[in-house]
Amino acid sequence: MRDLIGLTAALLLASQFPAIAQNQAASSPAPATAAATAAPAIIHYVTPDEMAAAVRELGYRAEIRNISDTSKMIATGMDGLNVAIYLFGCDGGTKCPSLELETTFEKDASFTITLANNWNSQTRYTKAYIDPQSGALTFDYDFFLDNTTIAAAKNAVVFYDGQLGKFAKFFRK
């Protein structure tokens, strides 16, 4: 009896596959042209010029500055604050696989480790910390570029801008 039930179930299942295939073929749209479905280019790094151009396309100012012979940063501004976009891991100062967006606030008695810890425990992705030497409050966000798109790098900039605005309100409470 058990074998008969198993055989019946198998036959019923097998008989459904052609119907499923026909239903999928009937409901699938015709293939689109290659131009309409072209995926965005995958990037593994950006050059300082490419990142500065992406920042400008978003409507921010972007000035490339040398940190050293092989290291550069982009100076910009968001929410009335100065923002540095550091390009890390650069191969010869040009092919950079990661970014750090950073804003530093001058030392203030209200900037405490407790304040930074409260932010860090309540949010994801961005972090705040107090510089042990200067007492300045630093707010930053790291973004890894390998196997992503320039659109994702732009989204990281926009995300940081939104988080920076929230952070500024948070520590001014």
C-alpha positions as CSV (number, residue, x, y, z in Angstrom):
1,M,0.0,0.0,0.0
2,R,2.8,2.4,0.9
3,D,4.5,1.7,-2.4
4,L,1.3,2.4,-4.3
5,I,0.9,5.8,-2.5
6,G,4.5,6.7,-3.3
7,L,4.2,5.7,-6.9
8,T,0.9,7.7,-7.3
9,A,2.5,10.8,-5.7
10,A,5.6,10.5,-8.0
11,L,3.3,10.2,-11.1
12,L,1.3,13.2,-10.0
13,L,4.4,15.3,-9.4
14,A,5.9,14.2,-12.7
15,S,2.8,15.1,-14.6
16,Q,2.9,18.6,-13.2
17,F,6.3,19.6,-14.5
18,P,5.2,20.1,-18.1
19,A,2.4,22.3,-16.9
20,I,4.7,24.3,-14.7
21,A,7.2,24.8,-17.6
22,Q,4.3,25.9,-19.9
23,N,3.0,28.3,-17.3
24,Q,6.4,29.9,-16.8
25,A,7.0,30.2,-20.5
26,A,3.6,31.8,-21.0
27,S,4.0,34.3,-18.2
28,S,7.6,35.2,-19.0
29,P,8.1,38.5,-20.8
30,A,9.9,38.5,-24.1
31,P,13.7,39.1,-23.7
32,A,14.6,42.7,-23.5
33,T,17.3,44.2,-25.6
34,A,20.9,44.1,-24.3
35,A,21.0,47.9,-24.0
36,A,17.9,48.0,-21.8
37,T,19.1,45.3,-19.4
38,A,22.8,46.3,-19.2
39,A,23.9,45.9,-15.6
40,P,25.9,48.8,-14.0
41,A,29.7,48.3,-14.3
42,I,31.2,46.5,-11.3
43,I,34.1,48.4,-9.8
44,H,36.9,47.2,-7.5
45,Y,38.3,50.7,-6.8
46,V,37.9,54.4,-7.6
47,T,40.5,57.0,-8.5
48,P,40.5,60.3,-6.5
49,D,39.2,62.0,-9.7
50,E,36.4,59.5,-10.2
51,M,35.3,59.8,-6.6
52,A,35.4,63.6,-6.7
53,A,33.3,63.6,-9.9
54,A,30.8,61.3,-8.2
55,V,30.6,63.7,-5.2
56,R,30.1,66.7,-7.5
57,E,27.4,64.8,-9.4
58,L,25.5,64.6,-6.1
59,G,25.7,68.4,-5.8
60,Y,28.5,68.6,-3.2
61,R,31.7,70.5,-3.6
62,A,34.7,68.2,-4.0
63,E,38.4,69.3,-3.7
64,I,41.1,66.7,-4.0
65,R,43.9,67.3,-1.5
66,N,47.2,65.5,-1.0
67,I,47.9,63.9,2.3
68,S,51.2,62.4,1.2
69,D,52.8,61.5,-2.1
70,T,50.6,58.4,-2.4
71,S,47.6,59.3,-0.4
72,K,44.7,61.7,-1.2
73,M,41.5,62.9,0.3
74,I,38.5,64.8,-0.9
75,A,37.3,67.8,1.0
76,T,33.6,68.5,0.9
77,G,30.8,69.7,3.1
78,M,27.5,68.4,4.4
79,D,24.9,69.9,6.7
80,G,27.1,73.0,7.1
81,L,30.0,70.8,8.3
82,N,33.4,70.0,6.8
83,V,33.7,66.4,5.7
84,A,36.8,64.5,4.6
85,I,36.6,61.6,2.3
86,Y,39.7,59.6,2.7
87,L,40.7,57.1,0.0
88,F,42.4,54.1,1.6
89,G,44.5,51.2,0.3
90,C,45.4,53.0,-2.9
91,D,47.7,51.4,-5.4
92,G,50.2,54.2,-6.2
93,G,47.7,56.8,-5.0
94,T,45.2,56.1,-7.8
95,K,43.3,52.8,-7.4
96,C,41.6,53.0,-4.1
97,P,39.4,50.1,-2.8
98,S,38.0,51.8,0.2
99,L,36.7,55.1,1.5
100,E,36.2,56.7,4.9
101,L,33.9,59.6,5.3
102,E,34.9,61.6,8.4
103,T,33.8,64.8,10.3
104,T,35.7,66.0,13.3
105,F,34.3,68.4,15.9
106,E,36.6,70.5,18.0
107,K,37.0,69.6,21.6
108,D,34.0,70.5,23.8
109,A,33.2,69.6,27.4
110,S,29.9,68.1,26.3
111,F,31.7,65.5,24.1
112,T,32.1,62.5,26.3
113,I,32.9,58.9,25.9
114,T,29.4,58.2,27.2
115,L,27.9,60.3,24.4
116,A,30.0,58.4,21.7
117,N,29.1,55.1,23.3
118,N,25.4,56.0,23.3
119,W,25.5,56.8,19.6
120,N,27.5,53.6,18.8
121,S,25.1,51.4,20.8
122,Q,22.0,52.8,19.1
123,T,23.1,53.0,15.5
124,R,24.7,50.8,12.9
125,Y,27.3,51.5,10.2
126,T,28.6,54.9,11.5
127,K,30.7,55.4,14.6
128,A,31.7,58.1,16.9
129,Y,34.7,58.4,19.2
130,I,36.8,60.8,21.2
131,D,40.4,61.3,20.1
132,P,42.4,60.6,23.2
133,Q,45.1,63.2,22.4
134,S,43.0,66.2,21.3
135,G,39.6,65.4,22.9
136,A,38.0,66.1,19.5
137,L,34.8,64.2,18.6
138,T,35.1,62.2,15.4
139,F,32.2,60.8,13.4
140,D,33.0,58.4,10.5
141,Y,31.7,55.7,8.1
142,D,33.8,53.2,6.2
143,F,32.8,51.9,2.8
144,F,34.5,49.0,0.9
145,L,34.3,49.4,-2.9
146,D,35.4,45.9,-4.2
147,N,32.7,44.3,-6.3
148,T,30.3,47.2,-6.1
149,T,29.2,50.1,-8.4
150,I,29.8,53.8,-8.6
151,A,26.1,54.2,-7.8
152,A,26.7,52.3,-4.5
153,A,29.6,54.7,-3.7
154,K,27.3,57.6,-4.3
155,N,24.7,56.1,-2.1
156,A,27.4,55.8,0.7
157,V,28.0,59.6,0.4
158,V,24.2,60.3,0.6
159,F,23.9,57.9,3.5
160,Y,26.7,59.5,5.4
161,D,25.1,62.9,4.9
162,G,21.8,61.7,6.4
163,Q,23.6,60.0,9.3
164,L,25.7,63.2,9.9
165,G,22.5,65.3,10.2
166,K,21.1,62.8,12.7
167,F,24.4,62.7,14.7
168,A,24.6,66.5,14.9
169,K,21.0,66.6,16.4
170,F,21.9,63.7,18.7
171,F,24.9,65.3,20.3
172,R,23.3,68.8,20.5
173,K,20.4,67.5,22.7
